[in-house]
Amino acid sequence: MATTETRGYTATKDQLLKRLRRIEGQVRGIEGMVEDDRYCIDVLTQISAVQAALDKVALGLLDDHAQHCVLGASDDTKEERTQELMASVARLMRRG
């Protein structure tokens, strides 16, 4: 019998997927704006909104990971999980 590993976001997976689908719709909307030759600043404003939405998703995932995967890790994997978490934070902060 195969067991599936639970992830930090398992409890909120439906909410996470809903947010990602909303973001996907926003990106399609930006594509439509470009196709319609909309004003540059309007397109940039929507891009900024998508980036903010993705940042919110990322922060939620980081929190879930810290709570479930790092704090809940066994003593022999806690250090590795902490290093993974910090590397992810560093990658998110280097954006831009």
N, CA, C and O atoms as a MOPAC input file, in Angstrom:
PM7 MOZYME 1SCF
protein

 N      0.84700 1    -1.18600 1     0.00000 1
 C      0.00000 1     0.00000 1     0.00000 1
 C      0.88700 1     1.24200 1     0.00000 1
 O      1.72700 1     1.40800 1     0.88400 1
 N      0.70400 1     2.09700 1    -0.97400 1
 C      1.50800 1     3.31400 1    -1.09600 1
 C      0.90900 1     4.40800 1    -0.21900 1
 O     -0.30700 1     4.58900 1    -0.16800 1
 N      1.77100 1     5.11900 1     0.45400 1
 C      1.30500 1     6.24200 1     1.25600 1
 C      1.78000 1     7.52500 1     0.59100 1
 O      2.88200 1     7.59300 1     0.04500 1
 N      0.93900 1     8.52200 1     0.64700 1
 C      1.32900 1     9.81000 1     0.08500 1
 C      1.83700 1    10.69000 1     1.21400 1
 O      1.23300 1    10.76400 1     2.28500 1
 N      2.93600 1    11.34500 1     0.96200 1
 C      3.53900 1    12.22300 1     1.94900 1
 C      2.71400 1    13.49700 1     2.04000 1
 O      2.30200 1    14.05100 1     1.02000 1
 N      2.47300 1    13.95900 1     3.25400 1
 C      1.75400 1    15.21800 1     3.40100 1
 C      2.73900 1    16.36800 1     3.30400 1
 O      3.88600 1    16.26600 1     3.73900 1
 N      2.28000 1    17.44100 1     2.73700 1
 C      3.07700 1    18.65400 1     2.58500 1
 C      2.53600 1    19.70400 1     3.54000 1
 O      1.43200 1    19.57100 1     4.06700 1
 N      3.31900 1    20.74100 1     3.75500 1
 C      2.89700 1    21.80800 1     4.64300 1
 C      1.61900 1    22.48900 1     4.19700 1
 O      0.87200 1    23.01900 1     5.02000 1
 N      1.36700 1    22.47700 1     2.90400 1
 C      0.18200 1    23.14900 1     2.36600 1
 C     -1.00300 1    22.21400 1     2.17000 1
 O     -2.03900 1    22.64100 1     1.65900 1
 N     -0.87800 1    20.96200 1     2.55800 1
 C     -1.93100 1    19.98100 1     2.31600 1
 C     -3.28100 1    20.44800 1     2.85100 1
 O     -4.29800 1    20.28400 1     2.17800 1
 N     -3.30500 1    21.02200 1     4.04200 1
 C     -4.55600 1    21.45400 1     4.65700 1
 C     -5.21500 1    22.59400 1     3.89500 1
 O     -6.43300 1    22.75900 1     3.96000 1
 N     -4.42700 1    23.38100 1     3.17600 1
 C     -4.97300 1    24.54100 1     2.45900 1
 C     -4.80300 1    24.39200 1     0.94100 1
 O     -4.81400 1    25.38600 1     0.21500 1
 N     -4.65000 1    23.17000 1     0.47200 1
 C     -4.37300 1    22.92800 1    -0.94800 1
 C     -5.45700 1    23.51100 1    -1.84900 1
 O     -5.14300 1    24.14000 1    -2.86000 1
 N     -6.72400 1    23.31300 1    -1.50200 1
 C     -7.81300 1    23.84300 1    -2.32900 1
 C     -7.75100 1    25.36300 1    -2.42200 1
 O     -7.95000 1    25.93500 1    -3.49400 1
 N     -7.47500 1    26.01000 1    -1.30000 1
 C     -7.35800 1    27.47000 1    -1.28500 1
 C     -6.15700 1    27.91600 1    -2.11400 1
 O     -6.24300 1    28.89900 1    -2.85000 1
 N     -5.05400 1    27.21000 1    -2.00100 1
 C     -3.85600 1    27.52400 1    -2.76700 1
 C     -4.11900 1    27.39400 1    -4.26600 1
 O     -3.73800 1    28.26800 1    -5.04400 1
 N     -4.76600 1    26.31200 1    -4.66600 1
 C     -5.08400 1    26.11800 1    -6.08300 1
 C     -6.03000 1    27.20200 1    -6.59000 1
 O     -5.89400 1    27.66300 1    -7.72400 1
 N     -6.97200 1    27.60600 1    -5.77100 1
 C     -7.90300 1    28.67600 1    -6.15600 1
 C     -7.15100 1    29.98500 1    -6.39900 1
 O     -7.41400 1    30.69000 1    -7.37300 1
 N     -6.22400 1    30.29900 1    -5.51200 1
 C     -5.41300 1    31.51800 1    -5.68000 1
 C     -4.57000 1    31.45500 1    -6.94600 1
 O     -4.48300 1    32.42900 1    -7.69300 1
 N     -3.94800 1    30.29800 1    -7.18300 1
 C     -3.10300 1    30.15200 1    -8.37400 1
 C     -3.93300 1    30.25100 1    -9.65200 1
 O     -3.46500 1    30.80300 1   -10.64700 1
 N     -5.13800 1    29.73100 1    -9.63900 1
 C     -6.00800 1    29.86000 1   -10.82100 1
 C     -6.41800 1    31.31200 1   -11.04400 1
 O     -6.53500 1    31.76200 1   -12.18300 1
 N     -6.63300 1    32.03600 1    -9.95800 1
 C     -6.96500 1    33.45800 1   -10.07700 1
 C     -5.78400 1    34.21600 1   -10.67300 1
 O     -5.96700 1    35.07900 1   -11.53200 1
 N     -4.58100 1    33.89800 1   -10.22300 1
 C     -3.37300 1    34.53200 1   -10.75700 1
 C     -3.20700 1    34.18600 1   -12.23100 1
 O     -2.85100 1    35.04200 1   -13.04100 1
 N     -3.46700 1    32.93200 1   -12.57200 1
 C     -3.39100 1    32.51400 1   -13.97100 1
 C     -4.35100 1    33.34900 1   -14.82700 1
 O     -4.00200 1    33.76100 1   -15.93300 1
 N     -5.54100 1    33.59100 1   -14.31800 1
 C     -6.50200 1    34.43000 1   -15.02800 1
 C     -6.00700 1    35.86200 1   -15.17300 1
 O     -6.21600 1    36.49600 1   -16.20800 1
 N     -5.34800 1    36.37100 1   -14.12800 1
 C     -4.78900 1    37.71600 1   -14.20600 1
 C     -3.71700 1    37.79300 1   -15.29800 1
 O     -3.65300 1    38.77500 1   -16.03800 1
 N     -2.88400 1    36.76400 1   -15.39600 1
 C     -1.83200 1    36.74700 1   -16.41200 1
 C     -2.45800 1    36.69800 1   -17.80400 1
 O     -1.99700 1    37.37900 1   -18.72000 1
 N     -3.49800 1    35.90000 1   -17.95900 1
 C     -4.19600 1    35.87800 1   -19.26000 1
 C     -4.79800 1    37.24800 1   -19.57100 1
 O     -4.82900 1    37.67600 1   -20.72500 1
 N     -5.27300 1    37.92400 1   -18.53600 1
 C     -5.79900 1    39.27300 1   -18.72300 1
 C     -4.72800 1    40.24000 1   -19.19800 1
 O     -4.99100 1    41.09200 1   -20.04700 1
 N     -3.53500 1    40.11500 1   -18.66200 1
 C     -2.42100 1    40.96000 1   -19.10700 1
 C     -2.10200 1    40.66600 1   -20.56500 1
 O     -1.85800 1    41.58400 1   -21.34800 1
 N     -2.10400 1    39.40300 1   -20.92700 1
 C     -1.86900 1    39.04000 1   -22.32900 1
 C     -2.90000 1    39.71200 1   -23.22900 1
 O     -2.56300 1    40.23200 1   -24.29300 1
 N     -4.15000 1    39.69700 1   -22.79700 1
 C     -5.20800 1    40.35800 1   -23.56700 1
 C     -4.99000 1    41.85500 1   -23.65500 1
 O     -5.25100 1    42.46500 1   -24.69300 1
 N     -4.51300 1    42.45100 1   -22.57000 1
 C     -4.24500 1    43.88600 1   -22.58500 1
 C     -3.18300 1    44.21600 1   -23.62700 1
 O     -3.31300 1    45.20000 1   -24.35600 1
 N     -2.13000 1    43.39900 1   -23.70400 1
 C     -1.07300 1    43.62800 1   -24.68300 1
 C     -1.62800 1    43.43600 1   -26.09300 1
 O     -1.34400 1    44.22800 1   -26.99200 1
 N     -2.41500 1    42.38800 1   -26.28100 1
 C     -3.01600 1    42.16400 1   -27.60700 1
 C     -3.89100 1    43.34300 1   -28.02700 1
 O     -3.96900 1    43.67200 1   -29.21000 1
 N     -4.55000 1    43.97800 1   -27.05100 1
 C     -5.44000 1    45.11000 1   -27.32500 1
 C     -4.72500 1    46.45200 1   -27.32900 1
 O     -5.36300 1    47.50000 1   -27.41300 1
 N     -3.38700 1    46.41900 1   -27.23600 1
 C     -2.57900 1    47.64400 1   -27.24100 1
 C     -2.98500 1    48.62600 1   -26.14500 1
 O     -3.10000 1    49.82800 1   -26.38500 1
 N     -3.19700 1    48.10300 1   -24.95100 1
 C     -3.56200 1    48.95100 1   -23.81600 1
 C     -2.37800 1    49.80000 1   -23.38000 1
 O     -1.23000 1    49.48600 1   -23.69700 1
 N     -2.65300 1    50.85800 1   -22.66500 1
 C     -1.66300 1    51.80700 1   -22.18400 1
 C     -0.62100 1    51.09800 1   -21.31100 1
 O     -0.96900 1    50.28400 1   -20.45500 1
 N      0.64300 1    51.40900 1   -21.53100 1
 C      1.77400 1    50.74100 1   -20.85600 1
 C      1.61200 1    50.71200 1   -19.33400 1
 O      1.80600 1    49.67200 1   -18.70500 1
 N      1.26100 1    51.84000 1   -18.75800 1
 C      1.15200 1    51.93100 1   -17.30200 1
 C      0.05700 1    51.01500 1   -16.78100 1
 O      0.19900 1    50.43100 1   -15.70600 1
 N     -1.03400 1    50.88100 1   -17.52700 1
 C     -2.09900 1    49.96300 1   -17.11700 1
 C     -1.60200 1    48.51600 1   -17.10500 1
 O     -1.92500 1    47.75100 1   -16.19600 1
 N     -0.81700 1    48.14700 1   -18.11500 1
 C     -0.24200 1    46.79500 1   -18.17600 1
 C      0.72200 1    46.59600 1   -17.01600 1
 O      0.68700 1    45.56400 1   -16.34600 1
 N      1.58000 1    47.57900 1   -16.77700 1
 C      2.53400 1    47.48300 1   -15.67400 1
 C      1.83700 1    47.38400 1   -14.32100 1
 O      2.30300 1    46.66500 1   -13.43700 1
 N      0.74100 1    48.08900 1   -14.15300 1
 C     -0.02900 1    48.01900 1   -12.90800 1
 C     -0.55200 1    46.60500 1   -12.68300 1
 O     -0.51800 1    46.09700 1   -11.56200 1
 N     -1.03300 1    45.97500 1   -13.74000 1
 C     -1.53800 1    44.60200 1   -13.61500 1
 C     -0.40700 1    43.61200 1   -13.35100 1
 O     -0.58400 1    42.65200 1   -12.60100 1
 N      0.74300 1    43.83900 1   -13.95800 1
 C      1.90200 1    42.98100 1   -13.69500 1
 C      2.28800 1    43.08900 1   -12.22100 1
 O      2.59200 1    42.08300 1   -11.58000 1
 N      2.27400 1    44.29800 1   -11.69000 1
 C      2.59300 1    44.50100 1   -10.28400 1
 C      1.60100 1    43.76200 1    -9.38600 1
 O      1.99200 1    43.19700 1    -8.36500 1
 N      0.33300 1    43.76400 1    -9.75800 1
 C     -0.68700 1    43.06000 1    -8.97800 1
 C     -0.43800 1    41.54900 1    -8.98800 1
 O     -0.60100 1    40.88400 1    -7.96500 1
 N     -0.04400 1    41.01000 1   -10.14100 1
 C      0.25900 1    39.57900 1   -10.23200 1
 C      1.47600 1    39.24200 1    -9.37600 1
 O      1.47800 1    38.23900 1    -8.66400 1
 N      2.50800 1    40.08000 1    -9.44500 1
 C      3.70000 1    39.83600 1    -8.63000 1
 C      3.35900 1    39.84200 1    -7.14500 1
 O      3.85100 1    39.00500 1    -6.38900 1
 N      2.51700 1    40.78500 1    -6.72500 1
 C      2.11200 1    40.85300 1    -5.32000 1
 C      1.32300 1    39.60800 1    -4.92600 1
 O      1.50300 1    39.07900 1    -3.83000 1
 N      0.45300 1    39.14300 1    -5.81300 1
 C     -0.32700 1    37.94500 1    -5.52900 1
 C      0.57900 1    36.71600 1    -5.41800 1
 O      0.38800 1    35.88000 1    -4.53600 1
 N      1.56100 1    36.61000 1    -6.31100 1
 C      2.51000 1    35.49400 1    -6.23500 1
 C      3.35600 1    35.57800 1    -4.96700 1
 O      3.64500 1    34.55500 1    -4.34600 1
 N      3.75100 1    36.78500 1    -4.58100 1
 C      4.50700 1    36.95400 1    -3.33800 1
 C      3.69000 1    36.46900 1    -2.13700 1
 O      4.22700 1    35.82900 1    -1.23300 1
 N      2.40100 1    36.77500 1    -2.13500 1
 C      1.53400 1    36.34700 1    -1.03400 1
 C      1.45000 1    34.82100 1    -0.98800 1
 O      1.49400 1    34.22700 1     0.09000 1
 N      1.33000 1    34.19000 1    -2.15500 1
 C      1.31100 1    32.73200 1    -2.21900 1
 C      2.63800 1    32.17500 1    -1.70400 1
 O      2.65600 1    31.22500 1    -0.92100 1
 N      3.74500 1    32.76800 1    -2.14700 1
 C      5.06200 1    32.29700 1    -1.72900 1
 C      5.24000 1    32.42100 1    -0.21300 1
 O      5.76300 1    31.50800 1     0.42600 1
 N      4.81200 1    33.53000 1     0.35200 1
 C      4.93900 1    33.70700 1     1.80100 1
 C      4.10600 1    32.68800 1     2.55500 1
 O      4.53200 1    32.17900 1     3.59200 1
 N      2.93300 1    32.39000 1     2.04800 1
 C      2.09800 1    31.36300 1     2.67100 1
 C      2.76300 1    30.00000 1     2.61700 1
 O      2.73600 1    29.24900 1     3.59100 1
 N      3.36200 1    29.68100 1     1.46800 1
 C      4.06800 1    28.40300 1     1.33900 1
 C      5.28500 1    28.34600 1     2.26100 1
 O      5.56300 1    27.31300 1     2.87000 1
 N      6.00400 1    29.45900 1     2.35900 1
 C      7.14600 1    29.50400 1     3.27800 1
 C      6.69900 1    29.27400 1     4.72300 1
 O      7.34900 1    28.54200 1     5.46900 1
 N      5.60900 1    29.89000 1     5.10400 1
 C      5.09000 1    29.72000 1     6.45500 1
 C      4.68300 1    28.26600 1     6.68800 1
 O      5.03000 1    27.66800 1     7.70600 1
 N      3.94000 1    27.70600 1     5.72700 1
 C      3.53300 1    26.30100 1     5.84600 1
 C      4.75800 1    25.39400 1     5.94100 1
 O      4.78600 1    24.46100 1     6.74300 1
 N      5.76300 1    25.67300 1     5.12200 1
 C      6.97600 1    24.85300 1     5.12900 1
 C      7.68600 1    24.95500 1     6.48500 1
 O      8.12600 1    23.94900 1     7.04200 1
 N      7.79000 1    26.16200 1     6.99900 1
 C      8.45500 1    26.35600 1     8.28900 1
 C      7.70400 1    25.61400 1     9.40100 1
 O      8.31600 1    24.94600 1    10.23400 1
 N      6.38900 1    25.73700 1     9.40500 1
 C      5.58900 1    25.11400 1    10.46300 1
 C      5.56800 1    23.59300 1    10.36700 1
 O      5.71000 1    22.90300 1    11.37600 1
 N      5.39400 1    23.07700 1     9.17500 1
 C      5.19400 1    21.64100 1     8.99400 1
 C      6.49500 1    20.89300 1     8.72600 1
 O      6.79000 1    19.88900 1     9.37400 1
 N      7.26200 1    21.39000 1     7.77200 1
 C      8.42000 1    20.63700 1     7.28100 1
 C      9.69200 1    20.89700 1     8.07000 1
 O     10.56200 1    20.03000 1     8.14400 1
 N      9.81300 1    22.08700 1     8.66500 1
 C     11.02100 1    22.40300 1     9.43000 1
 C     10.79200 1    22.09000 1    10.91400 1
 O     11.50400 1    21.27100 1    11.49600 1
 N      9.80600 1    22.73900 1    11.51700 1
 C      9.56700 1    22.50400 1    12.94000 1
 C      9.11900 1    21.07400 1    13.21000 1
 O      9.40400 1    20.51700 1    14.27100 1
 N      8.41200 1    20.47800 1    12.24100 1
 C      7.94400 1    19.10500 1    12.41700 1
 C      8.93300 1    18.05100 1    11.96800 1
 O      8.63600 1    16.85800 1    12.02700 1
 N     10.10100 1    18.47200 1    11.52000 1
 C     11.10100 1    17.52500 1    11.01600 1
 C     11.75100 1    16.76100 1    12.17400 1
 O     11.79800 1    17.22500 1    13.31300 1
 N     12.23800 1    15.59700 1    11.83800 1
 C     12.99600 1    14.83500 1    12.83500 1
 C     14.30300 1    15.56700 1    13.10600 1
 O     14.76000 1    16.36700 1    12.29000 1
 N     14.88700 1    15.29200 1    14.23500 1
 C     16.12900 1    15.97600 1    14.62100 1
 C     17.23500 1    15.80200 1    13.59200 1
 O     18.04500 1    16.70800 1    13.39800 1
 N     17.28300 1    14.64400 1    12.92600 1
 C     18.35800 1    14.39600 1    11.97000 1
 C     18.14800 1    15.10700 1    10.62800 1
 O     19.08200 1    15.18200 1     9.83000 1
 N     16.95200 1    15.62800 1    10.36400 1
 C     16.71500 1    16.35700 1     9.10400 1
 C     16.40900 1    17.83900 1     9.31500 1
 O     16.31100 1    18.59300 1     8.34700 1
 N     16.26000 1    18.25900 1    10.56200 1
 C     15.86600 1    19.64700 1    10.84500 1
 C     16.86300 1    20.66700 1    10.28200 1
 O     16.45100 1    21.68600 1     9.72800 1
 N     18.15800 1    20.40500 1    10.41600 1
 C     19.17800 1    21.32700 1     9.91700 1
 C     19.09000 1    21.46300 1     8.39500 1
 O     19.14600 1    22.57000 1     7.85900 1
 N     18.95200 1    20.33900 1     7.71200 1
 C     18.83500 1    20.36300 1     6.24400 1
 C     17.58300 1    21.12200 1     5.81000 1
 O     17.63300 1    21.92000 1     4.87300 1
 N     16.47500 1    20.88000 1     6.47900 1
 C     15.22600 1    21.57400 1     6.15000 1
 C     15.33500 1    23.07400 1     6.40600 1
 O     14.79400 1    23.87700 1     5.64600 1
 N     16.02400 1    23.44600 1     7.46300 1
 C     16.21800 1    24.87100 1     7.76400 1
 C     17.05600 1    25.53100 1     6.66700 1
 O     16.75100 1    26.64100 1     6.23300 1
 N     18.10100 1    24.85300 1     6.22800 1
 C     18.93600 1    25.38400 1     5.14800 1
 C     18.13400 1    25.52700 1     3.85500 1
 O     18.29500 1    26.51500 1     3.13800 1
 N     17.28200 1    24.56500 1     3.55200 1
 C     16.42400 1    24.66000 1     2.36200 1
 C     15.50500 1    25.87000 1     2.46300 1
 O     15.32700 1    26.60600 1     1.49200 1
 N     14.92400 1    26.07100 1     3.63500 1
 C     14.03500 1    27.20700 1     3.85600 1
 C     14.76100 1    28.52400 1     3.63100 1
 O     14.25000 1    29.41100 1     2.94800 1
 N     15.94800 1    28.65100 1     4.20200 1
 C     16.69700 1    29.89700 1     4.06100 1
 C     17.14500 1    30.12900 1     2.61900 1
 O     17.19000 1    31.27200 1     2.16500 1
 N     17.47600 1    29.06500 1     1.89800 1
 C     17.83700 1    29.20000 1     0.48500 1
 C     16.63300 1    29.68600 1    -0.32100 1
 O     16.78300 1    30.49500 1    -1.23700 1
 N     15.45300 1    29.19800 1     0.01500 1
 C     14.23900 1    29.64800 1    -0.67500 1
 C     13.96000 1    31.11400 1    -0.40000 1
 O     13.59600 1    31.86200 1    -1.30800 1
 N     14.12900 1    31.52500 1     0.84100 1
 C     13.94300 1    32.93900 1     1.18900 1
 C     14.93200 1    33.79200 1     0.40700 1
 O     14.56500 1    34.83500 1    -0.13500 1
 N     16.17500 1    33.35600 1     0.35000 1
 C     17.19100 1    34.12200 1    -0.37500 1
 C     16.83500 1    34.24900 1    -1.86400 1
 O     17.00300 1    35.31800 1    -2.45000 1
 N     16.34600 1    33.16500 1    -2.47600 1
 C     15.94300 1    33.23600 1    -3.89600 1
 C     14.79000 1    34.21200 1    -4.09800 1
 O     14.78200 1    34.97000 1    -5.06700 1
 N     13.82600 1    34.19800 1    -3.19600 1
 C     12.69400 1    35.12100 1    -3.32000 1
 C     13.12500 1    36.57000 1    -3.14000 1
 O     12.56500 1    37.46200 1    -3.77700 1
 N     14.09300 1    36.81300 1    -2.29600 1
 C     14.54600 1    38.18500 1    -2.04900 1
 C     15.42200 1    38.72000 1    -3.17500 1
 O     15.53300 1    39.93600 1    -3.33100 1
 N     16.03900 1    37.86000 1    -3.95400 1
 C     16.92100 1    38.29300 1    -5.04800 1
 C     16.14400 1    38.71800 1    -6.28400 1
 O     16.72900 1    39.26500 1    -7.21900 1
 N     14.88100 1    38.48500 1    -6.30800 1
 C     14.08100 1    38.86200 1    -7.48100 1
 C     14.21800 1    40.33900 1    -7.77400 1
 O     14.46600 1    41.15000 1    -6.88200 1
 N     14.05100 1    40.67200 1    -9.04300 1
 C     14.01500 1    42.08500 1    -9.40800 1
 C     15.31700 1    42.56500 1    -9.88000 1
 O     15.45300 1    43.73800 1   -10.22600 1

